[in-house]
Amino acid sequence: MENFNFDEVIPRRGTESIKWDRPEEEGVIPMWVADMDFMTAPSVLKALEKRLRHGVFGYTRVPEEYFRSVSSWFSRRHGFKIDPQWILPVPGIVPALTCIVKALVKPGEKVIFQSPAYDSFYTSVTKNGCRLSLNPLIYKDNTYTIDFDDLERRAAEPDAGVMILCNPHNPSGRVWTRDELVRVGEICLKHGLTVVADEIHCELTCPGHEYTPFASISEEFLMNSISCSSPSKAFNIAGLEIANIVVPDGELREKVEKALYANDQRNINSFGPDALMAAYGEGEQWLDALREYIYSNYLYLKDFLNKNLPSYRVLPLEGTYLCWMDITASGMKSDALAEKILKEGKVMVNPGTMYGPGGEDFIRINIGCPEKILEEGLERISKVLKTL
């Protein structure tokens, strides 16, 4: 396997990086928003350089090769057979979710998802005039499970029509098992709910945990679901704004497509298709090496806490590069503690309250960075927590 240098520290401050330039104070280590500090895969860089040399960046259409690339990737990596005709390219999953909710849910109706949850889920629902129906995850023994009894009750409500499923789950890092997904799917089928699966972190699973595409489980689940994916997290190309909605059912696809056009979400970045095709075509070795590096960072974080902050716990990381840390031992809520860590330790983390009910006693730490940066960030956090 080719060697890739994930230890290289690439200066990002002063590049208009949201992650690095939002904490304007010099010397702050950003361990918050979900992008990584690694250069993307060589195959992606090569494709972008070729596109750049052409020198003309007009409106872009998506070539047939693009659809075949997406289909081939999910087939060989995940055993998910996708008909290219099901694929709707979009600039990003967040605007996609907003358009899907608009297409399928009437104002005043409810959308179900598990909490704590990625913060954009809340706004994708409320900005469409729809109501939240939160299915709180059960936190026990340092992990999360789904409250299926509560989910069943919510699904049975007559004004509930859609469930948003985050798989792998952000912010907890859970990778839902096939059995868990089957139970979710059966409940939603029973009560007529369409499952909208946000699977943006699907490539980033840890050893011993396998991502199962929800739609791949059965023909019934396939036709009752909409799957959202993107290479943006795995290949660190979020700024290129390329994602896909997979809608097998023709009627659903027509509704979603109309909503996308009505909200001007079909124009694609000139560089996006080339980046995706290069990532899915030649980026597998790089991705596998990245996954190993992220898991190594997680083990480093876990060992650091055991040695230096034994009263603090990080949940087992099953997927993503986002660690969910239980801060109950601090005696502080996450907003106040995150502010204290930023002010006194010069490290920016996400307070768990960003992710809604159930996040008050947690912070989210981004470990998608060279180990040297991770080590310095954890040392600073540790100094702050030891003063409490």
N, C-alpha and C positions, 0 to 999 in steps of 0.2 A: 504493500500500500504506500502511496505517495505520502511524503511528510508535509504537513501544513503547520505553519508557525502561529499558533493561537496565543503564544506568549508575547508576541510583538505588541508594544504599546503604541497605538496610532493616535497622535494628538487630534482631538476633535473640537476643543474650545476655539472659538473664533471662526467656525465653519457654518454658523447659523444652525447648529444642531439644537433641536428642542431639548434633548437630553442633557447636553453639556452647557449650553448657553442660557438656559432658563435660570439656573441658580447663578445669577450674575456675579456674585462675590467670588473673587479668585480663590482657588484652592479647594473648592467644594468637590467632593467625589459624588457623582450622580449614580445612585443605585435604585432608580425608581422606574421611569417609563420603559415599556417593553421593546426596546431595541438593543442590539448587542454592540460591543466595541470591537468586533472582529471584521476584517476585510472579507468581502463575499468570496464565493468560490471562484477559482481561476477561470473556469469555463464561462461564468457569467461576465467577468471582467473582459474576457476576450470578445464575447459577443457585443458588449456595450462599446468597446473600442472600435469594432468594425462599423457599428451603427454611427458612432460619432464621426468617424472619418468620412462618411458619406456627406455629412454637413447640411442636410436638409431635414427639417423636423416638422413637417406638416401634419395634418390630420391623418390618423393611422387607422387602418382596418386590420382586423385579426385574420391571419392566414389559416388555411385548412390545417397546415402542419401543427399549429398551436393546439387545436382541438385534439388531434391525434396524440400530441405530446402529453396532454393532461390525462387522456384516457389510458395511454400506455403506462404512465407513472403509477397511477392508482391500481392498475391491474397487477403489475409486477411487484410493487412494494406492499400493497395492502389487500390484494385479492378482491378488489372492488371493480366490477365491470361497468364502465360508464360509456354509454352511447354518446359519441361526440355531439349529436343533435340536442342532447339534454343540457349542454353547457352554455351559460350566459356570462361572458366576460364583463367585469365591472371594475371601477377604480379601487374599491376597497370593501371589506366586509361590513364595516359600520354603516356606510350609506346603503349597502345591500340589505342589511337587516331592517333599516328604517323603511325602505321601499317594500320589502316583503310584508312587514306588519301593515303598511298602508294598503297593500293589495288584498290581504286576507282577513283583516280584522276591522270591524266597523267601530267608529268612535263610540266610546262608552263600554265596549266589550273588553274582556280580560285576556291578558297574555300571561302564561305561567312560566316561571323559571326558578331555579334554585338560588338561594341566597346563603352566604355572600356571593356576589356576582360581579362580573366585569362591569364597570360603571356605565359604559355606553348602552348596555341592555336597557337600563332604566329610561334613558332619554329616547332611545329608539321607540319605546312604547308610549311614553307620555307625550312626546312631541306630535304624535298622531292622534291625540285625544283619547287614547285607550287607557285602560286601568291595569295596574300591576296586581298580579296574584302570586305572591312569593311563597315558594315551597322551601322552608328553611332546612338546610342540611343538618344532620345530627352530628355534633362534635363529641366524640367519646374516645378515650384511649389514644389521644394524639392523632386522630384521623377523622375523616368525614364519611358518612354514609347517607344515602337518600332515604327520606321519610316517605315510604311508599303509601302508607295509610293516608297521610296528609295529601299526597299527590292525587290519590284516588278521589278524595273528597273534592279537591279543587277541580279536577278534570270533569267531575260529574255536574258541576255548576252549569246551568244552561247558557250563560253568557261567556263561557270560556271556549275559545276556538283554536288557539295556537299555543304550543309549548316551545320555548327556546331552550335547546340543550347545548351546554358547553362541554365539548369532549375533544381533548382533555380539558379539565376544568381550571378556569382562571377565576380566583386567585389561589385556590387550595393546592393545585398541583396533582389532584387525583386524575387517574386514567380509569374511566369507568370500565368495568369488566363486561364481557359479553352477557353474562347472566343479569347484571344490573340493567344493561341496555334493553334486554329482552323484556324485563318487567316494565320499564318505562314505555316501550313500544306497545305492549299489550294493553296497558292502561289507556294510552292515547287512542288506540284503535277502538277499544270498547266504547269510548265516550266521544268519538268523532273529532279528535284534536289532530291537527297537522303538526308534525314535529319539524322544527327548523333547527338543524344541527350546525352550530358554529364550531368548525373543526380546524381552525387556523393553526393551532399548535400540534397538529396530528403527527408531524414528523419527529417531534422532540420528546420521545419517550425514553425512560431510563431502563437499565437492565432488569429483566423480570417482569416488565409491564409492556403489553402489546395494545396498540391502538386498534380498535375495531370500528370501521366506518358504520355508523348506525344504519345507513341505507343498504348495506351489504348483507344484513342478517337474514332477510327474507324478502320475497317478492311483495308481500303486503306492506312491510316497512318501507321498501323502496318506493312504492307508489303513493305512500302516505307521508312522504318526507321531502324536505328541501335541504341540500347540503351546501355549506359555504366553506371554501378553502382558499388558500393562497400560499405561494412560496415566500411571502414577505417575512414571516417570523423565522423560519428555518434557514433561509439564505440571507437574512439581514438586508432586505431590499424594500423595506416599507415605503421609503420615499419614492419608489418607482410606481407605486399605486397600481397594482395589478392583482386581481382576485377573480374567483369564479363562483357562480351559483349553479348548482346541478339540480335540475327539476325534471324528473322522469315523467311525471304526469302531464299530459299535454294541456289540459285545462288550467292547471295550476301555473304551468310555464307561461301561458298566454297572459294570465293575470299579472304575474310578476314582471313580465317583459313590458307590459303597458305601464306599470308603475315606474319602472326604470326610465322609460322614455319620458314620462310625464314629469319626472324629477331630474332630467338631464344627467343620468348616471350611466350612459353608454359610451361616452367618449373615453378612449384609452390613451394613456401616456405613450409617446413614441417609442420609449425604451422598454416598456413593460413586456410586450410579447416576446421580444428577443431574450430578455432576461429569464423569463419563465422557461422558454424552450431550451435555453442553455443549462439552466438549473436542473430541469427534469431529464434532459438528454445526457449530460455528462457530469452532473454534480454529486453523484451518489457517494463516491469515495470521500469527498470533502465533507459531506453531511454526516457520514458515519464517524469520521474523525472528530467532528464538532460535537456530536452526541457524547462521545467518550470524554471529551474535555469538559463539557458541562457537568457530567456526572462526577468527574474528578473534583470540580469546584464545589459541588454539593457535599461530597465527602469531606472536603477541607472545612467547609462551613460547619458541618455537623461535629467534626472533631474539635474545631475551635471552640464551639459552645460547650461541649463536654468538659474541656480543659479549663476554660476561662470564665464561663457563665453557666454553670451547671443547673441553675434554677430556671433557665430559659430553654424553651424547646422549639425546634424547627420541625414542622410536619414532614413525614417521609415524602421525598420528591419522586413522584411517579412519572411526571411529564412536565413540560415547559422548562424555562430557565428562571422561574420566579418562585422564590422560597417564601413560605407563609410561616411567620414566626410568632409563637405565642408569647405575649409580653405580660401576662398576668402577674408575674413575679415583680414587675416594676411598680405595681400599685397605681399606675397611670393609665389613662385611656390613650388610644393610638394617636389622636390628633395632637395632644399635648406632648407625647413622647417623641413623635416625629419632628415636631417643632424644636424640641430640646436637642435632639440629635443633630439637626441642621445647624442650630445656633451655636452649640458648644462643641460638637464634634466635626462640623463641616462635612456631613454626609447627608445626602438627600434620599429618603426612602418614602414609600407610599404608606400613609396611614390606612389602617384597615377600614375605617369609616367610609372611605371612598367607595367601598364595595357593598354598602348597605347594611341592613340588620345582620348581626352576627360577626361583624368585622371589628368591633370596638376594642377587642383585646388582642389585636394582631397588627403586625406591620408586614409589608411585602418587600422583599429584597431581591433585586435583579442581580444574578450571578453570571450573566452573559458578558464576561469581561476577562482580560488576562489575570492570571492568578496573583500577580504583583499588585494589581489594583484591588482585587478582592481582599487580599491580606491587609493592605493599608486601611481599607474601609472598615473591615471588621475590628481592627485594633482601635480605631477611633470610636466606633460604636461601643466597644467594650469599656473604654475609659469613661464614657458618659454613664453607662448603665451601672458601673461599679460605684458611682457617686450617690446612687439612690439608696 
